[in-house]
Amino acid sequence: MEAISNFVSQINGLVWGPPMLVMILGVGLFLSIGLKLMPVLKLGAGFRLMWSGRARGEEDEGEIPPFQALMTALSATVGTGNIAGVATAVFLGGPGALFWMWLTALVGMATKYSEAVLAVRFREVDERGKHVGGPMYYIRNGLGNKWAWLGILFAVFASVAAFGIGNTVQANSVADVLETNFGLPHWATGIILMVLVGMVLIGGIKRIGQVASALVPFMAVSYVLIGLIVLAINATEIPAAIGMVFSSAFTGTAAEGGFAGAAVWAAIRFGVARGIFSNEAGLGSAPIAHAVAQTKDPVKQGMVAMLGTFIDTIIVCSITGLVIITSGVWTSGETGAALTSLAFETGLPGFGNYIVAIALAIFAFTTILGWSFYGERCIEFLFGTRAIVPYRVVWIIAIPVGATVNLGFIWLVADTLNAMMALPNLIALLLLSPVVFKLTRDYFNKQAGTRP
């Protein structure tokens, strides 16, 4: 077993090494330039479309309103990465890692936009009459049969990786934090999660969309507001913290307290890697949710989709990172969720750690729901609709297992497969970028032509 673990570790180091990080950032930068920075410049328009997309249009095709599609995608991305992932990035890369997370998000908005545009443009209707889409479909339908193998690879990697990053790891994180803060046994957390997830999955994507659109905004807004309260308490430290984020991004961070010090490369590496882990721009997961949105216009859904990266990283991750840095506990030697809990507890003694525990539990629960849908769509692509129910059963059974076992090896495999599912998607984004640019150009030319 140790030999297998070492082998997977070597692959993980290779697939998440500098070439992958450069490729993800490079594709995002290429798409940003090709789109003439539209995702950043049209951010306000994206929020307006999101707000107006809360209800279904009379003639729109799809399964759920655009707003619910975004919330479903956010349910899978706003999770442990926003709480534990940011803390780990700051612990390993110093405050400068937060700067590189921001940069990853800014170029990642173009990536997420392009993924959703292609997902809607090349989606299909399956034998049940439901819309399906995502990288596997835009690879096959956009690039042709000679590239179909690439779509199959994505579906295989994603359907297996989902059990790690989107299921067992999330369940284990919830079990850990609830036992630490409330004394709830791991097995009890596993059973409760299994029942709750099962009740939602019975209703399919419509039920997932409804639950996500209720829970995600409430928990994200609550977490951000409480984070802002902590930042207000630490207000005098904010200027120095922001200065540290920018300066250490390019100069590294000296050893201090329990912090071992970090070079510039560490800030870049962990900032980019954890940023991608958090917002999933480039992995190809979110477009699976956006493909089922009730819309006829790929560009409109793309503009809604790009908000996911902005909300996840620029807003939620920034709150976590700045709370950790301004509290001064980033040099304590703690890491992961424990570091975030310590930061909130320092600002709000007596209940700050409970806030983090509840937020992590709800974020992880919604992540399990979002990734269950991603895995289902991938397994349907590979084996047809008959495979959906067995996949759901295995998915639900895996939750209590994940909550009660040591997940070191599972986490390693899932992390490796995440990178491997990104590769087919990034290749497809590059090859199909002319389609994205043309659809975008035509949409905005039409918009300009309809103005009075």
C-alpha positions in Angstrom: 0.0 0.0 0.0 2.9 2.3 0.8 4.4 1.7 -2.7 1.0 2.6 -4.3 0.7 5.7 -2.2 4.2 6.8 -3.1 3.5 6.2 -6.8 0.3 8.3 -6.6 2.2 11.0 -4.7 4.7 11.2 -7.6 1.9 11.5 -10.1 0.3 14.2 -8.0 3.5 16.2 -7.8 3.7 16.0 -11.6 0.2 16.9 -12.5 0.0 19.7 -9.9 3.5 20.9 -10.7 4.5 24.1 -12.4 3.4 23.1 -15.9 -0.2 22.5 -14.7 -0.4 25.8 -12.8 1.1 27.7 -15.7 -1.3 26.0 -18.1 -4.4 26.9 -16.0 -3.2 30.5 -15.6 -2.1 30.7 -19.2 -5.4 29.5 -20.6 -7.2 31.9 -18.4 -5.0 34.8 -19.5 -5.4 33.8 -23.2 -9.1 33.8 -22.8 -9.1 37.1 -20.9 -7.2 38.8 -23.7 -9.3 37.2 -26.4 -12.4 38.4 -24.7 -10.8 41.9 -24.2 -11.2 41.6 -20.4 -14.9 41.4 -20.8 -15.5 39.3 -17.7 -14.0 41.9 -15.5 -15.4 44.9 -17.3 -18.9 43.5 -17.5 -19.1 42.3 -13.9 -22.0 44.6 -13.1 -23.9 43.3 -16.1 -23.3 39.8 -14.9 -24.9 40.6 -11.5 -27.9 42.2 -13.2 -28.4 39.0 -15.3 -28.1 36.9 -12.2 -30.7 38.8 -10.4 -33.1 38.8 -13.4 -32.5 35.1 -13.9 -34.2 34.0 -10.6 -37.3 32.9 -12.5 -37.8 30.9 -15.7 -38.7 32.7 -18.9 -41.7 31.6 -20.9 -39.8 30.2 -23.9 -36.5 29.3 -22.3 -35.2 25.8 -22.6 -33.5 24.0 -19.7 -34.2 22.4 -16.3 -33.7 25.2 -13.7 -33.5 29.1 -13.7 -30.0 30.6 -14.4 -29.8 31.8 -10.8 -30.3 28.2 -9.5 -27.7 27.0 -12.0 -25.2 29.4 -10.5 -26.1 28.5 -7.0 -25.7 24.8 -7.9 -22.3 25.5 -9.2 -21.4 27.6 -6.2 -22.7 24.9 -3.9 -19.9 22.7 -5.2 -17.2 25.4 -5.1 -18.0 27.3 -1.9 -16.8 24.6 0.6 -13.8 23.5 2.5 -11.5 25.4 0.1 -12.8 28.7 1.3 -12.2 27.9 5.0 -9.5 25.3 5.2 -7.9 25.8 1.7 -7.2 29.5 2.2 -5.8 28.9 5.7 -3.4 26.2 4.2 -2.3 28.6 1.4 -1.4 31.3 3.9 0.3 28.8 6.3 2.4 27.4 3.5 2.9 30.4 1.2 2.5 33.3 3.6 0.2 36.3 3.2 1.4 36.7 -0.4 -0.5 33.6 -1.4 -3.7 35.6 -1.1 -2.6 37.9 -3.9 -2.0 35.0 -6.2 -5.4 33.6 -5.3 -6.9 36.9 -6.4 -4.9 36.8 -9.7 -6.1 33.2 -10.3 -9.7 34.4 -9.8 -9.4 37.4 -12.2 -8.2 35.2 -15.1 -10.4 32.4 -13.9 -13.5 34.5 -14.5 -12.7 34.3 -18.3 -12.2 30.5 -18.0 -15.5 30.0 -16.1 -17.3 32.2 -18.6 -16.0 30.3 -21.6 -16.8 26.9 -20.0 -20.5 27.9 -19.5 -20.8 29.4 -23.0 -19.6 26.2 -24.5 -21.7 24.1 -22.2 -24.9 25.8 -23.3 -23.9 26.0 -26.9 -23.2 22.3 -27.3 -25.6 20.8 -24.7 -27.9 17.9 -25.7 -31.3 16.5 -24.6 -31.0 13.0 -23.2 -33.5 10.1 -23.6 -35.4 11.4 -20.6 -36.0 14.7 -22.3 -33.6 16.5 -19.9 -30.8 18.9 -20.9 -27.2 17.6 -20.3 -23.9 19.2 -21.0 -20.4 19.9 -19.8 -16.8 19.4 -21.1 -17.5 15.8 -22.3 -20.3 17.1 -24.5 -18.6 20.2 -25.8 -15.6 18.1 -26.6 -17.6 15.6 -28.6 -20.1 18.0 -30.2 -17.7 20.9 -30.7 -14.5 19.1 -31.7 -16.0 16.1 -33.4 -15.8 12.3 -33.0 -12.0 12.2 -33.5 -11.8 14.0 -30.1 -14.5 12.0 -28.4 -11.8 10.0 -26.4 -10.9 13.2 -24.7 -14.4 13.7 -23.5 -14.5 10.1 -22.2 -11.3 10.7 -20.3 -12.8 13.7 -18.6 -16.0 11.8 -17.7 -14.0 8.9 -16.2 -11.7 11.2 -14.2 -14.6 13.4 -13.0 -17.0 10.6 -12.0 -14.3 9.0 -9.8 -12.8 12.2 -8.5 -16.2 13.3 -7.4 -16.2 10.6 -4.6 -13.1 12.2 -3.2 -13.2 15.9 -3.5 -17.0 16.1 -3.6 -18.1 13.3 -1.2 -15.8 11.5 1.3 -13.4 14.4 2.0 -16.3 16.8 2.6 -18.1 14.3 4.9 -14.9 13.7 6.8 -14.3 17.5 7.2 -17.8 17.9 8.6 -17.4 15.0 11.0 -14.1 16.3 12.3 -15.3 19.9 12.9 -18.6 18.7 14.5 -16.8 16.3 16.9 -14.2 19.0 17.8 -16.8 21.7 18.6 -20.0 19.8 19.5 -18.8 16.3 20.5 -20.9 14.6 17.8 -19.4 11.2 16.9 -18.1 10.7 13.3 -20.6 7.9 12.7 -23.6 10.0 13.7 -22.5 12.8 11.4 -22.2 10.3 8.6 -25.7 9.0 9.1 -27.2 12.4 9.3 -25.5 13.6 6.1 -26.5 10.4 4.3 -30.1 10.9 5.1 -30.2 14.6 4.3 -28.3 14.1 1.0 -30.5 11.2 0.1 -33.7 13.2 0.6 -32.4 15.9 -1.7 -31.1 13.6 -4.4 -34.5 11.9 -4.8 -35.7 15.1 -6.4 -32.9 15.3 -9.0 -31.4 18.6 -10.3 -34.6 20.6 -9.6 -34.4 19.7 -5.9 -30.7 20.3 -5.8 -31.2 23.7 -7.4 -33.9 24.7 -4.9 -31.8 23.7 -1.9 -28.7 25.3 -3.2 -30.5 28.6 -4.0 -31.7 28.7 -0.4 -28.7 27.6 1.5 -25.7 29.0 -0.5 -26.7 32.6 -0.5 -27.8 32.5 3.2 -24.6 30.9 4.4 -22.2 32.8 2.1 -23.8 36.2 3.1 -23.8 35.2 6.8 -20.1 34.1 6.7 -19.1 37.3 4.9 -21.0 39.5 7.3 -19.5 37.8 10.4 -16.1 38.0 8.7 -16.6 41.8 8.2 -17.4 42.1 11.9 -14.1 40.5 12.8 -12.3 42.7 10.3 -14.0 45.8 11.9 -12.7 44.6 15.3 -9.2 44.3 13.7 -9.6 47.5 11.6 -6.3 49.0 12.7 -4.5 46.0 11.3 -6.1 46.0 7.8 -3.7 48.5 6.1 -0.7 46.5 7.3 -2.3 43.2 6.3 -3.1 44.4 2.8 0.5 45.8 2.4 1.8 42.4 3.6 -0.3 40.6 1.0 1.2 42.6 -1.9 4.8 42.9 -0.6 5.2 39.2 0.3 3.7 38.1 -3.0 6.9 39.3 -4.7 9.5 39.2 -1.9 8.6 36.1 0.1 7.8 36.0 3.8 10.4 35.7 6.6 10.1 33.1 9.4 8.1 34.4 12.3 6.6 32.7 15.3 5.3 29.3 14.3 5.5 30.2 10.6 8.5 28.6 8.9 8.9 31.3 6.2 8.2 31.0 2.5 9.8 32.0 -0.8 8.0 33.8 -3.6 7.6 30.5 -5.4 5.7 29.1 -2.4 3.3 32.0 -2.4 2.7 31.6 -6.1 2.4 27.8 -5.9 0.0 27.5 -3.0 -1.9 30.7 -3.9 -2.7 29.4 -7.4 -3.2 25.8 -6.4 -5.6 26.6 -3.5 -7.3 29.3 -5.6 -8.1 26.7 -8.3 -9.1 24.2 -5.6 -11.6 26.7 -4.2 -13.2 28.2 -7.4 -12.6 25.2 -9.8 -12.0 27.5 -12.8 -10.6 25.3 -15.5 -11.5 21.9 -13.9 -14.6 21.6 -16.0 -17.0 20.9 -13.2 -19.2 24.1 -13.1 -20.3 24.0 -16.8 -22.1 20.7 -16.1 -24.5 22.7 -13.8 -24.7 25.7 -16.2 -25.6 23.5 -19.1 -29.0 22.8 -17.6 -29.9 26.5 -17.1 -33.2 27.7 -18.6 -31.8 30.0 -21.3 -31.4 30.2 -25.0 -28.3 32.4 -25.0 -24.9 30.9 -24.1 -23.3 34.3 -23.5 -25.9 35.3 -20.9 -25.3 32.2 -19.0 -21.6 32.6 -19.3 -21.9 36.1 -17.7 -23.8 34.6 -14.8 -21.3 31.7 -14.5 -18.3 34.0 -14.3 -19.7 35.5 -11.1 -19.1 32.1 -9.4 -15.3 32.7 -9.4 -15.7 36.3 -8.3 -18.0 35.4 -5.4 -16.0 32.3 -4.3 -12.5 33.8 -4.3 -12.6 37.6 -4.5 -15.3 37.8 -1.8 -15.4 34.7 0.4 -11.8 33.6 0.3 -10.6 37.2 0.8 -12.7 37.4 4.0 -11.1 34.3 5.3 -7.6 35.3 4.3 -7.8 38.8 5.7 -9.4 37.6 9.0 -6.5 35.2 9.4 -3.8 37.8 8.6 -5.3 40.7 10.6 -5.8 38.5 13.7 -2.1 37.7 13.7 -2.6 34.0 14.2 -1.2 33.1 10.8 2.2 32.7 12.6 0.7 30.4 15.3 1.7 27.2 13.6 -1.9 26.1 13.1 -3.1 25.3 9.6 -6.3 24.3 7.8 -9.7 24.8 9.3 -8.1 25.0 12.8 -6.3 28.1 11.8 -9.5 29.8 10.5 -11.3 28.8 13.6 -8.5 30.3 15.8 -8.7 33.5 13.7 -12.5 33.9 14.2 -12.3 32.9 17.9 -9.6 35.6 18.4 -11.9 38.2 17.1 -15.1 36.8 18.6 -14.1 35.0 21.8 -16.6 32.3 22.9 -18.3 31.6 19.7 -16.1 32.5 16.7 -15.0 28.8 16.4 -18.6 27.7 16.4 -19.4 30.0 13.5 -16.6 28.4 11.4 -17.8 24.9 12.4 -21.4 25.6 11.3 -20.2 27.4 8.1 -17.9 24.5 7.2 -20.7 22.0 7.8 -23.2 23.7 5.6 -20.7 24.5 2.9 -19.5 20.9 2.8 -23.1 19.6 2.7 -23.9 21.7 -0.3 -20.7 20.7 -2.0 -21.7 17.0 -1.6 -25.0 17.9 -3.4 -23.3 19.8 -6.2 -20.7 17.2 -6.9 -23.3 14.4 -6.9 -24.9 16.0 -9.9 -21.5 16.4 -11.6 -20.8 12.7 -11.1 -24.2 11.7 -12.3 -23.9 13.6 -15.5 -20.4 12.1 -16.2 -21.6 8.5 -15.5 -24.7 9.1 -17.7 -22.3 10.2 -20.5 -20.4 7.0 -20.2 -23.1 4.4 -19.6 -26.5 6.1 -20.2 -29.4 7.0 -18.0 -29.7 3.5 -16.6 -26.5 4.1 -14.6 -27.8 7.2 -12.7 -29.8 5.4 -9.9 -26.9 2.9 -9.1 -24.5 5.8 -9.0 -26.8 7.7 -6.6 -27.0 4.7 -4.3 -23.2 4.3 -4.2 -22.8 8.0 -3.7 -25.1 8.0 -0.6 -23.4 4.9 0.9 -20.0 6.5 0.5 -20.9 9.4 2.8 -20.9 7.6 6.2 -17.8 5.7 5.0 -16.0 8.9 4.3 -17.1 10.4 7.6 -15.5 7.5 9.6 -12.3 6.5 7.9 -8.8 7.9 7.4 -8.9 9.7 4.1 -5.2 10.5 3.5 -4.9 8.2 0.5 -8.4 9.0 -0.9 -7.6 12.7 -0.7 -4.3 12.1 -2.6 -6.1 10.1 -5.4 -8.9 12.7 -5.6 -6.5 15.6 -5.8 -4.6 13.8 -8.6 -7.7 13.0 -10.6 -8.8 16.7 -10.3 -5.8 17.8 -12.2 -6.2 15.0 -14.7 -9.9 16.1 -15.4 -8.6 19.6 -15.9 -6.3 18.6 -18.8 -9.0 17.5 -21.3 -11.1 20.6 -20.4 -8.2 23.1 -20.9 -7.3 21.5 -24.2 -10.9 21.9 -25.3 -11.1 25.5 -24.2 -8.1 26.4 -26.2 -9.4 24.6 -29.4 -12.9 25.9 -29.0 -11.9 29.5 -28.0 -12.8 30.8 -31.5 -16.4 29.7 -30.9 -16.4 31.6 -27.6 -14.9 34.7 -29.1 -17.4 34.7 -32.0 -20.5 34.1 -29.8 -19.4 36.9 -27.5 -18.6 39.3 -30.3 -22.0 38.6 -32.0 -23.9 39.1 -28.7 -22.3 42.5 -27.9 -22.6 43.7 -31.5 -26.3 42.8 -31.3 -26.6 44.6 -28.0 -25.0 47.7 -29.4 -27.2 47.6 -32.4 -30.4 47.5 -30.4 -29.6 50.5 -28.3 -31.8 53.6 -29.1 
